[in-house]
Amino acid sequence: MWKKTSVTERLNIRYPIIQGPFGGGLSTPQLTAAVSNAGGLGSYGAHHLAPDQIIQVAGDIRKLTSKPFALNLWIPLPDEADTSLSPELFAANVARLQPYYQELEIPEPIMPTRFAPRFEDQIDAIFEAKPAVFSFVFGMPSKEVLKELHKRNIVTIGAATTVEEALALDESGVDLIVASGSDAGGHRPSFLKPALESLVGTFSLVPQVVDAINKPIIAAGGIGDGRGIVAALTLGAKGVQLGSVFLACDEAGASEAHKAKLVSPSARQTILTRVFSGRYARGIRNRFVDELTPSEAVLPGYPIQNWFTQPIRRTSAATDQTNYLALWAGQAASLSRRQTASKCFERLVTETEAVMTARP
């Protein structure tokens, strides 16, 4: 029975299907709850939220479901400890993006006190919100944080892009590990080596991670239908995490223009770029990517670049433009359909059972 695995037992869910967490406003309580209510694990990307917003989101999700759900944060990378910026560098970054601010009629940004919420404050909010599951990317929390999470009976899920990262997560005491292949849309959550040196495809990565560690593995990246789910489970994964197919659903926070791109031929070709956030992420190529890629080497890292482009992305989403929007998409995104999350989930289950039944 594919429905019952060590992942479903640990997460107390009916099916081993997890909705990938989307940050930057792409997650919604409605999408998270819909997936959880359907029998999977809904997830909410909260890395961009202030602590009080995290607590509010958890409350909003609980109004829509009594089932388990996950909240997701980004672990700060060591080279991002100092996010200060001199007035000269701040002005240079403004000047680089000035044509886009002007075209979209966005006021020139003013130097903030911080470019992103403090992780330490966010994790305190996770403790208070007490979701059934806390997932994270770009590394692992401290032993003290993991101990406190387990003390509160919060299941932990970490993401690995290489076998070495999976081994590190296993040693840290994380409960479940996502093997995130380079096929996946959105940010590449590598943390031991640079993202561009950690590009292993999902169906190459999963069996190697399964062989290396004993903890349950969740496959992510390049999975868009029942065939992909069966393939991942056959390779030894005990669960799957899908992003793009859920991002195209009615309840997702992506703009209508973004959702249209996900189900169009444009989604067949994706690239890795750091022009939007300062970290490499997979998405559909557009004008903003083409024009800023020549300057990619001098762009600031996360969270500074992310802060500078945020108003550009938000305005583009609000006006359904795609020229300057971060069109995150995985390499199986073209398998997505425009439908409700419950219908999408039902389709995935039906397809998986059909493939399982047809196997000799």
C-alpha positions as CSV (number, residue, x, y, z in Angstrom):
1,M,0.0,0.0,0.0
2,W,1.7,3.2,-1.2
3,K,-0.6,5.3,1.0
4,K,0.9,4.1,4.3
5,T,4.6,4.8,4.9
6,S,6.9,5.9,7.7
7,V,6.3,9.5,6.5
8,T,2.5,9.3,6.8
9,E,2.8,7.7,10.2
10,R,5.3,10.3,11.5
11,L,3.2,13.2,10.2
12,N,-0.2,11.7,11.0
13,I,-1.5,12.2,7.5
14,R,-3.4,9.9,5.1
15,Y,-1.2,10.2,2.0
16,P,2.6,10.7,1.6
17,I,2.1,13.9,-0.3
18,I,3.4,17.2,0.9
19,Q,2.8,20.6,-0.6
20,G,6.0,22.5,-1.0
21,P,6.2,25.8,1.1
22,F,6.2,29.0,-0.9
23,G,7.6,32.2,0.5
24,G,7.1,35.8,-0.5
25,G,3.3,35.7,-0.4
26,L,2.8,32.7,-2.7
27,S,1.6,30.6,0.2
28,T,-1.9,31.1,1.6
29,P,-3.8,29.7,4.6
30,Q,-6.4,28.5,2.1
31,L,-3.9,26.4,0.1
32,T,-2.2,25.0,3.1
33,A,-5.5,24.0,4.7
34,A,-6.9,22.5,1.5
35,V,-4.0,20.2,1.1
36,S,-4.1,19.2,4.8
37,N,-7.9,18.6,4.6
38,A,-7.4,16.4,1.5
39,G,-5.1,14.1,3.5
40,G,-1.7,15.5,2.7
41,L,0.6,17.9,4.5
42,G,-0.1,21.6,3.6
43,S,2.9,23.9,4.1
44,Y,3.3,27.7,4.5
45,G,6.5,29.5,3.6
46,A,7.0,32.1,6.4
47,H,10.6,33.2,6.0
48,H,9.5,36.7,4.9
49,L,7.1,37.2,7.9
50,A,7.6,39.1,11.1
51,P,7.0,37.0,14.3
52,D,3.5,38.4,14.9
53,Q,2.6,37.6,11.3
54,I,3.8,34.0,11.8
55,I,1.5,33.6,14.8
56,Q,-1.4,35.2,12.9
57,V,-0.9,32.9,9.9
58,A,-0.9,29.8,12.1
59,G,-4.1,31.0,13.7
60,D,-5.7,31.6,10.2
61,I,-4.7,28.1,9.1
62,R,-6.2,26.5,12.2
63,K,-9.5,28.2,11.4
64,L,-9.6,26.3,8.2
65,T,-8.3,22.9,9.2
66,S,-7.8,20.7,12.3
67,K,-5.3,18.6,10.4
68,P,-1.4,18.8,10.7
69,F,0.3,21.5,8.7
70,A,3.9,22.8,8.4
71,L,5.4,26.2,8.8
72,N,8.7,26.8,7.0
73,L,11.6,29.1,7.6
74,W,15.0,29.8,6.0
75,I,18.1,29.2,8.1
76,P,20.5,32.2,7.8
77,L,23.7,31.3,5.9
78,P,27.0,32.3,7.6
79,D,27.9,34.9,5.0
80,E,24.6,36.6,5.6
81,A,25.3,37.4,9.2
82,D,26.2,41.0,8.3
83,T,23.5,42.6,6.2
84,S,24.6,46.2,6.7
85,L,25.0,48.3,3.6
86,S,27.0,51.5,3.2
87,P,25.2,54.6,1.8
88,E,27.3,54.4,-1.3
89,L,26.4,50.7,-2.0
90,F,22.7,51.4,-1.2
91,A,22.7,54.2,-3.7
92,A,24.4,52.0,-6.3
93,N,21.7,49.3,-5.9
94,V,18.9,51.9,-6.2
95,A,20.5,53.3,-9.3
96,R,20.7,49.8,-10.9
97,L,17.0,49.2,-10.4
98,Q,15.8,52.8,-10.9
99,P,14.5,52.2,-14.5
100,Y,12.1,49.5,-13.1
101,Y,11.0,51.6,-10.2
102,Q,10.2,54.4,-12.6
103,E,8.4,52.2,-15.2
104,L,6.2,50.7,-12.5
105,E,5.8,54.0,-10.7
106,I,7.3,52.7,-7.4
107,P,8.7,55.3,-5.0
108,E,12.5,55.2,-4.6
109,P,13.3,53.0,-1.6
110,I,14.7,54.3,1.7
111,M,17.4,52.6,3.7
112,P,15.6,50.2,6.2
113,T,16.6,49.4,9.7
114,R,16.8,45.7,8.7
115,F,16.5,44.0,5.3
116,A,14.7,40.9,6.8
117,P,13.2,39.7,10.1
118,R,15.6,38.1,12.6
119,F,15.6,34.3,12.5
120,E,15.9,34.2,16.3
121,D,12.6,36.1,16.6
122,Q,10.9,34.0,14.0
123,I,11.8,30.8,15.7
124,D,10.4,32.1,18.9
125,A,7.2,32.6,17.0
126,I,7.3,29.1,15.8
127,F,7.6,27.9,19.4
128,E,4.5,29.9,20.3
129,A,2.5,29.0,17.2
130,K,3.4,25.3,17.7
131,P,2.6,23.9,14.3
132,A,2.5,20.1,14.0
133,V,5.5,20.3,11.7
134,F,8.4,22.8,11.3
135,S,10.3,22.5,8.0
136,F,13.4,24.5,7.1
137,V,15.9,25.0,4.3
138,F,19.4,26.4,3.8
139,G,20.9,24.5,6.7
140,M,19.8,23.3,10.1
141,P,18.8,25.0,13.4
142,S,21.0,24.8,16.4
143,K,20.9,21.7,18.7
144,E,19.2,23.9,21.3
145,V,16.4,24.9,18.8
146,L,15.9,21.3,17.7
147,K,15.7,20.2,21.3
148,E,13.1,22.8,22.0
149,L,11.1,21.8,18.9
150,H,11.1,18.2,19.9
151,K,10.2,19.1,23.5
152,R,7.1,20.7,22.1
153,N,6.3,17.6,19.9
154,I,6.9,19.5,16.7
155,V,8.1,17.2,13.9
156,T,11.1,18.6,12.0
157,I,11.8,18.4,8.3
158,G,15.1,19.6,6.7
159,A,16.1,19.9,3.1
160,A,19.2,18.5,1.5
161,T,20.5,18.9,-2.1
162,T,23.4,16.5,-1.8
163,V,24.2,13.3,0.1
164,E,26.6,15.2,2.3
165,E,23.9,17.6,3.4
166,A,21.5,14.7,4.1
167,L,24.1,13.1,6.3
168,A,24.6,16.4,8.2
169,L,20.9,16.7,8.7
170,D,20.7,13.1,9.9
171,E,23.4,13.7,12.4
172,S,21.7,16.8,13.7
173,G,18.6,14.8,14.8
174,V,16.1,16.1,12.2
175,D,13.1,13.7,12.0
176,L,12.6,13.7,8.2
177,I,14.7,14.7,5.3
178,V,13.7,16.2,1.9
179,A,16.0,15.2,-0.9
180,S,15.6,18.3,-3.1
181,G,16.7,17.7,-6.6
182,S,18.0,20.4,-9.0
183,D,14.7,20.0,-11.0
184,A,12.8,21.7,-8.2
185,G,11.3,25.2,-8.7
186,G,12.1,28.1,-6.5
187,H,15.2,28.5,-4.3
188,R,18.0,25.9,-4.2
189,P,18.5,25.3,-0.5
190,S,22.1,24.2,-0.6
191,F,24.2,24.9,2.5
192,L,27.4,23.0,2.5
193,K,28.6,24.1,-0.9
194,P,27.4,26.8,-3.3
195,A,24.1,26.0,-5.1
196,L,25.8,25.8,-8.5
197,E,28.1,23.1,-7.1
198,S,25.2,21.1,-5.7
199,L,23.0,20.5,-8.7
200,V,22.0,16.8,-8.5
201,G,18.7,15.7,-10.2
202,T,16.0,14.3,-8.0
203,F,16.0,10.8,-9.4
204,S,19.8,10.6,-9.1
205,L,19.8,12.1,-5.6
206,V,17.0,10.1,-3.9
207,P,18.4,6.6,-4.2
208,Q,21.8,7.8,-3.0
209,V,20.3,9.5,0.0
210,V,18.1,6.5,0.8
211,D,21.2,4.3,0.7
212,A,23.2,6.7,3.0
213,I,20.8,7.2,5.9
214,N,18.0,5.3,7.7
215,K,15.6,8.2,8.2
216,P,12.5,8.5,6.0
217,I,13.3,10.5,2.8
218,I,10.9,12.8,1.0
219,A,11.6,13.3,-2.7
220,A,11.2,16.8,-4.2
221,G,11.8,18.2,-7.6
222,G,10.5,17.3,-11.0
223,I,7.4,15.5,-9.7
224,G,4.2,16.7,-11.3
225,D,1.9,13.7,-11.5
226,G,1.2,10.1,-10.4
227,R,4.0,8.8,-12.6
228,G,6.6,10.9,-10.8
229,I,5.2,10.0,-7.4
230,V,5.4,6.2,-8.1
231,A,8.9,6.7,-9.5
232,A,10.1,8.5,-6.3
233,L,8.5,5.8,-4.1
234,T,10.1,3.1,-6.2
235,L,13.5,4.6,-5.6
236,G,13.0,4.4,-1.9
237,A,11.4,7.7,-0.9
238,K,8.7,7.4,1.7
239,G,7.0,10.6,0.6
240,V,7.0,13.2,-2.0
241,Q,6.9,17.0,-2.0
242,L,5.3,18.9,-4.9
243,G,5.5,22.6,-5.5
244,S,4.6,23.9,-9.0
245,V,1.5,21.8,-9.4
246,F,0.1,23.3,-6.2
247,L,1.3,26.8,-7.0
248,A,-0.9,26.7,-10.1
249,C,-4.0,26.0,-8.0
250,D,-6.8,28.5,-7.4
251,E,-6.0,28.9,-3.7
252,A,-2.3,29.7,-4.2
253,G,-1.0,33.3,-3.8
254,A,0.7,33.4,-7.2
255,S,-0.7,36.0,-9.6
256,E,-3.0,35.0,-12.4
257,A,-0.2,35.8,-14.9
258,H,2.2,33.5,-13.0
259,K,-0.3,30.7,-12.9
260,A,-1.0,31.1,-16.6
261,K,2.8,30.7,-17.3
262,L,3.0,27.6,-15.2
263,V,0.5,25.8,-17.4
264,S,1.8,27.2,-20.7
265,P,4.6,26.0,-23.0
266,S,6.9,28.6,-21.3
267,A,7.2,26.4,-18.3
268,R,9.1,23.7,-20.3
269,Q,12.2,25.8,-20.1
270,T,13.5,27.1,-16.7
271,I,16.7,28.6,-15.5
272,L,18.6,29.2,-12.3
273,T,19.0,32.9,-11.4
274,R,19.9,35.0,-8.4
275,V,18.7,38.4,-9.8
276,F,15.5,38.4,-7.7
277,S,16.6,37.4,-4.2
278,G,20.4,37.2,-4.2
279,R,20.2,33.4,-4.0
280,Y,19.9,31.0,-6.9
281,A,16.4,29.9,-7.7
282,R,14.7,28.1,-10.6
283,G,12.1,29.9,-12.6
284,I,10.8,30.9,-16.1
285,R,13.0,33.3,-17.9
286,N,11.7,36.8,-18.5
287,R,12.9,40.4,-19.3
288,F,14.1,41.1,-15.8
289,V,16.3,38.0,-15.8
290,D,17.7,38.8,-19.2
291,E,18.5,42.4,-18.3
292,L,20.1,41.8,-14.9
293,T,22.0,38.5,-15.5
294,P,25.0,40.4,-17.0
295,S,25.3,42.1,-13.6
296,E,24.6,39.0,-11.5
297,A,28.2,38.8,-10.1
298,V,27.9,42.2,-8.5
299,L,24.4,42.0,-7.2
300,P,24.1,41.9,-3.4
301,G,23.2,38.6,-1.7
302,Y,20.1,37.7,0.2
303,P,18.3,39.3,1.9
304,I,19.5,42.6,0.5
305,Q,18.7,41.9,-3.2
306,N,15.4,40.4,-2.2
307,W,14.5,43.5,-0.3
308,F,15.3,45.8,-3.3
309,T,13.3,43.7,-5.8
310,Q,10.3,43.1,-3.5
311,P,8.3,46.2,-4.6
312,I,9.0,45.4,-8.2
313,R,7.7,41.8,-7.8
314,R,4.7,42.9,-5.8
315,T,3.7,45.6,-8.2
316,S,4.1,43.2,-11.1
317,A,2.0,40.6,-9.4
318,A,-0.7,43.1,-8.6
319,T,-0.9,44.2,-12.2
320,D,-0.5,40.8,-13.7
321,Q,2.7,41.6,-15.5
322,T,5.3,38.9,-16.1
323,N,8.3,41.0,-17.4
324,Y,9.6,41.7,-13.9
325,L,7.9,38.9,-11.9
326,A,9.8,36.0,-10.2
327,L,8.1,33.2,-12.1
328,W,9.2,30.3,-9.9
329,A,8.7,27.0,-11.6
330,G,10.2,23.5,-11.5
331,Q,11.2,21.4,-14.5
332,A,7.9,19.5,-14.4
333,A,5.8,22.6,-14.1
334,S,4.2,22.1,-17.5
335,L,2.3,19.1,-15.9
336,S,0.4,21.6,-13.8
337,R,-3.3,22.4,-14.3
338,R,-5.5,25.2,-13.3
339,Q,-7.9,23.7,-10.7
340,T,-8.7,23.8,-7.0
341,A,-6.2,22.3,-4.6
342,S,-8.6,19.6,-3.6
343,K,-9.1,18.6,-7.2
344,C,-5.4,18.7,-7.8
345,F,-4.8,16.4,-4.8
346,E,-7.5,14.1,-5.9
347,R,-6.0,13.9,-9.3
348,L,-2.6,13.0,-7.9
349,V,-4.0,10.2,-5.8
350,T,-6.0,8.8,-8.7
351,E,-3.1,8.9,-11.0
352,T,-0.8,7.3,-8.5
353,E,-3.2,4.5,-7.9
354,A,-3.7,4.0,-11.6
355,V,0.1,3.7,-12.2
356,M,0.5,1.3,-9.2
357,T,-2.4,-0.9,-10.5
358,A,-0.9,-1.0,-14.0
359,R,2.5,-2.1,-12.8
360,P,3.3,-5.9,-13.4
